[in-house]
Amino acid sequence: MKDTDFEREVLMARAARMEPGRCVLCKHLNPPDSNYCVKCGLNLKDPLKFSTIKDLEEKYGELLGSIVDLQKTLGNVMELVTKLMNAFEKVLQRIKELELRIKNLEGAEG
């Protein structure tokens, strides 16, 4: 690398440090020496953290959708269980009625 190339790189690096940093989350223009966005608090020096946050938000949204689906399914299952319990109670009641009839018939014969 030539001295002029090196000097240009140094000057560009200095200029970059002097430019205000735009927040990737809220788009606020921050002072050049800011480590965090003064508006939303996002770490300006570690853009990977932002992508991690976005990934986590997406996963959270997916999980939330799954939970809603599970709640609907659980509601359907509970409805079926209630119907089965009602049907079972009717069957038990009918069995009791038949037992009583049998006893009455046996008593009438003997």
C-alpha positions, -999 to +999 in steps of 0.1 A: +000+000+000+014+034-009+017+062+016-010+082-002-034+052+000-027+048+036-033+085+043-065+083+024-077+053+044-068+072+077-087+103+065-117+082+055-117+065+088-116+098+107-143+112+085-165+082+092-160+087+129-171+124+125-203+115+106-235+112+126-247+076+130-282+068+117-300+043+139-311+012+118-341+008+140-357+042+144-337+061+117-327+088+142-296+108+134-272+105+163-240+123+173-208+108+158-195+096+192-228+079+203-226+043+212-264+041+216-292+058+198-304+087+219-340+081+208-345+044+211-314+032+229-303+007+203-265-002+203-251+016+173-217-001+174-229-036+171-253-041+142-254-078+147-273-073+179-300-056+159-303-085+135-304-108+164-332-087+179-351-088+146-346-126+144-359-130+179-389-108+172-397-129+141-394-162+162-415-146+189-442-138+163-441-174+150-443-188+185-472-165+193-490-177+162-484-213+173-498-205+207-529-190+192-533-221+170-529-244+200-555-224+220-579-229+191-572-266+190-575-269+228-608-252+226-620-277+200-607-306+221-624-292+252-657-289+233-654-326+222-646-337+257-677-318+270-699-335+244-684-369+253-690-363+290-727-353+283-732-384+261-715-406+288-739-391+315-769-399+293-756-435+288-751-439+326-786-425+332-801-450+307-782-479+323-796-469+357-831-467+342-827-502+327-813-516+360-844-503+378-867-518+352-850-551+355-853-551+393-890-541+390-896-570+365-877-595+387-898-583+417-930-587+398-922-623+388-911-635+422 
